[in-house]
Amino acid sequence: MIELFGMTPLRADILRYLWQHREGGTSGEIGRSLDANYRTVAKHLVTLEDLGAVESDADAQRQGVRVVYRIDAHGFDAAASQLLHYLKGK
């Protein structure tokens, strides 16, 4: 079903992981849990962050330390709502 919206199974799994682990996780932790390469997971996380569905600690990124990603529930819900309104022609 997710393919209908152009989402890859891995990207959907990452979002599901983050919803189920509200404390978040690093790309490595998420990758291990999903049996996926952490670099691939990291690329998806950056894209999801750019789209507003995921958030991270920007200071950690600048300092080069572990970056923990979390679901941005507000951003995710807003995007899902906009998609549904668009598809329904509202």
BELURQUI-V231842 format. One record per backbone hydrogen bond with DSSP energy under -1.0 kcal/mol. NH is the residue of the N-H (numbers start at 1). CO is the residue of the C=O. E is the energy in kcal/mol with one decimal. If there is no record, write none. Layout:
nh=NH co=CO e=E
nh=NH co=CO e=E
This chain:
nh=4 co=1 e=-1.4
nh=5 co=2 e=-1.4
nh=6 co=3 e=-1.9
nh=7 co=2 e=-1.7
nh=12 co=8 e=-2.2
nh=13 co=9 e=-2.4
nh=14 co=10 e=-2.4
nh=15 co=11 e=-2.1
nh=16 co=12 e=-2.5
nh=17 co=13 e=-2.7
nh=18 co=14 e=-2.4
nh=19 co=15 e=-2.2
nh=20 co=16 e=-2.2
nh=21 co=17 e=-1.6
nh=24 co=21 e=-2.8
nh=25 co=69 e=-1.9
nh=30 co=26 e=-2.6
nh=31 co=27 e=-2.5
nh=32 co=28 e=-2.6
nh=33 co=29 e=-2.1
nh=34 co=30 e=-2.1
nh=36 co=31 e=-2.9
nh=41 co=37 e=-2.3
nh=42 co=38 e=-2.7
nh=43 co=39 e=-2.0
nh=44 co=40 e=-1.9
nh=45 co=41 e=-2.6
nh=46 co=42 e=-2.4
nh=47 co=43 e=-2.0
nh=48 co=44 e=-3.0
nh=49 co=45 e=-2.3
nh=50 co=46 e=-2.5
nh=51 co=47 e=-1.8
nh=52 co=49 e=-1.2
nh=53 co=48 e=-2.2
nh=54 co=48 e=-1.1
nh=55 co=70 e=-3.0
nh=58 co=56 e=-1.0
nh=61 co=57 e=-1.5
nh=62 co=58 e=-2.0
nh=63 co=59 e=-1.9
nh=65 co=60 e=-2.0
nh=69 co=25 e=-2.7
nh=70 co=55 e=-2.8
nh=72 co=53 e=-2.8
nh=76 co=72 e=-3.1
nh=77 co=73 e=-2.7
nh=78 co=74 e=-2.4
nh=79 co=75 e=-2.2
nh=80 co=76 e=-2.5
nh=81 co=77 e=-2.4
nh=82 co=78 e=-2.5
nh=83 co=79 e=-2.3
nh=84 co=80 e=-2.3
nh=85 co=81 e=-2.5
nh=86 co=82 e=-2.4
nh=87 co=83 e=-2.8
nh=88 co=84 e=-2.1
nh=89 co=86 e=-1.4
nh=90 co=85 e=-2.7
